[in-house]
Amino acid sequence: MLRFIYALPITYIILLLAVMPVVWGYLFVKIRKPHWQIMNGLLAIAAAAAVLYATLISREPGTFSAFQKPFAKLADAHVQPELYREMLMNVFLFFPFGLTLSNALPRKLNLWGKISLTAFIGCALSLGIEYSQYRYAFGMAETDDVICNTLGVFIGSSSLLIAHAIEKQKERSRQAMTTLTQTETQFLTLIRAAVSGGSCPAENVNWHAVFSLASEQKLLPVLFEAALRMPVTEDNSDLFTSTKQKVIGQVLGQTMRSEKFADLYRKLRAEGLHPIVVKGQLCSRLYPLKDYRLSSDDDLYITEDEFFDCHGTLLANGLSADTSEEELKTADEVTYLKKDGSLHIELHRRLFDSSGDADDESNRFFADISPTEIDGYLAMPPHLHLLYLLLH
């Protein structure tokens, strides 16, 4: 395999050195961080093993030799053009190690901290190899090799710069989308009118667009109540009639889901468990008609010592989990569904993604909650719940 790579055209090697950091940077953004770090850790071990095999293990002892003056051999490059390939391959040899090791390092290190540490480890590994080659006569110990190897590690770690640039671009795109369209402005005005009794939009409303946006946000019943205060033209009468039928079905479905959730919650409490309700069922109580606020799932937060008891009770009540037994031991949250679709529960042992340092710090902040009771549900104190919603 190594001989095959060495025989590749130089243009292919340069292309790989240019393309792979871009690919790795893109994957860094797309793949979940714990899985990404573990995969890269394993690949870094494999890359280091390949380097050791190529430079030490596969070689037979020969003569002791060293070449210390950097790049002095390039003076003979016009006679031995293979020297350029040799230097490029020394760069490429350590490139996969730098690519994978930099992506396996803990997230708590900053960008340049990861790159610097990766380059330092790569340089130390190269120095160790060159010393071993000289000490045990496995080849010529060269300063050029250390420089090229370290450069290869640095080029590999540049994938972190690509990932950082992609994340920054995504952030700029999100910021560019913060300007409200006319439809979004009308939607927010109608929601405010429905919740607090404010005035409705003065301008002509594109009801098709507004109803579509309300459906996406699961607020169609709430918005429709405000829409009924406005005059309906003949052009919109059919749309309002069909939307009214849709709203009736959605409210009826939400009422049934709320009752089933309340019944399940009572069973959990009867088992001596203390699940804390977050978001959905409590947020709906902020609206004049609570079942007009639709929710696709209901969230429960449970302490670690009650997690598996709660898991067993949910299974005993006809719900099934989407997580394997092995993943269940460490999962931040587990989704449970009832076959008839009447219940969709997300059980949290941690409220935020534990793989990110900033989010995990939030988990510690919310670790000791003194719950209060609201309408028969255990809940965070209102100010703490509001903080959670803002952070979430």
Disulfide bonds with the S-S distance in Angstrom:
none
